[in-house]
Amino acid sequence: MKRKIKNPYIGVENYNCFGCSPDNPIGLQLKFYEEGDFVVTDWQPSVNYQGFVNILHGGIMGTLIDEIASWVIFIKLKTGGFTSNMSLRYKHSVRTDEGPVHLTAKIAQTRRNLVDVDVKLYDCHENLCVEGIVTYFTYSQEKAQTIKVIPKIDAYYEDE
């Protein structure tokens, strides 16, 4: 079952995240869903994000991967943190003149306050194009609430 994740940062003063703010005109404007152990998203590339002609820039692919990994931390661990390492393997290029990419992410391993998130990026033909592990340094839930990194967890879900 796919469950829509609400972006609780919408309306927060100065919120303009390149990855997920719907109001950033040059941003990716990602929307996320929870599907079992996974957080998933689909995103339509455009020529504005290309490197070579009609090829999605590798840095944008890395940004997509980093962003979905952070939402795994928010949703699955109910806390926040920051990226401490990203290890990516680019397997195939992604075209900007075809359909949307699909990303999946889930927790692979937890070691104290370090969490490895396994992320995969597929093109519109379901070819695995990038796979990686994003390591996050995570805050305790209490500290995340205190420093206002995250809202209360129920803010991430639509009223049911």
N, C-alpha and C positions, 0 to 999 in steps of 0.2 A: 504494500500500500504506500502510495506517494503522498506525503504531507507537506503542504506549502509552509515555508518558513517566512515569517513576517520580519521585515527589516525595522527593528525598534529604534534605529538611529535617525530615521527620517524625522525631520522637524527639529533635530538638535542643532543648536546654534553652531555655525562654522563647519558643520559636517559636509564634507565634499570628497569622500573617499573615491579615488580613481577606479577602484574595483567594483564597489557596490552602491554608490550614491546614484539614485535615479535622477538627481538634479545636476550632475556633473556632465556638461554637454560634450566633453571630449573623453569621458570615462567609459568603462566597460558596461556599467549599469546592470551588473549580474543580479539574478534572482535565484534563490536556492530552495531545494526541496529535501526532505528527509525521506529515505527509502530503506527501512530496516537499519542495518549498521552503517549505511552510507549517507553522505550528503552529496547531492547531484545538482548539476546545472547544465543548461544548454545555452549557447551563445552564438549569434550570427556574426562572423567576421565581416569587415568591410575593407575597402581599399585604403581607408584611413589608417589601418593597422598593419599594412604590408611592409615587408622588407624589400625583397626582389618583387618584380611585377607579379601580382596575383598570388603571392606567397605570404602567409602570415608571419610576421616578425617573431623570431625566437624569444625575444625579451617579453613580448606580449603573451606568448604561451607560458613563459615562466611566471608572469604576473597572474594569469588565470589560475595557475597551479597554486601559487602562494595564497591567493585570495580564498579559494575553496578550502584550503587547509585550515585557514584561520576560522572559518565557519564550522568546521568539524570540532575545533576546540570549544567554540561558543556553545554549540548544540549538544555535543556528546559528553563533554566534561563540565559544562555549565560554568566555565571560567574564561579568562582571557590570557594572553601572553604575547610573545613576539617570536618571529622566525629567528632561529639561531644557525640553521644550516639548510641548504637545499641541494639535493643531488638529483640531477635530471639526466635522463637518457632520451635524446631526440632520435626517433626511429624513422619517421617519415615527415615530409613537409605537409603543410595544411594550406589548401587553396582558399583565397578570400572571395572567389567568385562562384562558390558552390554553396552547399547548405551549411547548417549550423554544426558547431563542434559540441561534443558531449563530454562532460567531466564527471568522474566519480572519485570519491575520497572517503577513506575510513581510517580509524586508528589501527596502526600496525603493532606498536609496542609502546609501553610506558615504563620509564625508568625514573623514579622519584618525580622531579618536576620537569623532566624532559619527555616529550611525547613525539613519536614518529608517526607521521600521517602518510599513508600510501595513496598516491594520486595517479590517475590515468586520464589522458586526454585522447579522445577518439575523433576522427573526422566524420563527415556526414555519410561516409560509406562504411562506417563502423571499423575502420582500420585503426589500430593502436598507433598513435603518432608520437606521444611522449609519455614516459612513465617516470615516476620519481618518488623520493622520500623527502618530506619536509619535516625537519625537526624543530619543534616549538619548545621554548622555555615557557612554562605555564606558572601563573600565579595561583595561590590558594583561592578558593571561592570567596573567602572573607576579604582577602586583600583586593581581589578584583572588584568587589562591591565597594570597598572603601575608597579606592582610587578611581572609581567610576569608569572602569574599563568596559564593564558589561552592565546591562540592566538586569532586573530580576528575570529568571529564565522563562516565566510565563509570558513575557513581553515578546518572545520570538514566535508565538503561535497565534493564529487567528482564533477568535472566539468560536467555540464549537457548540 
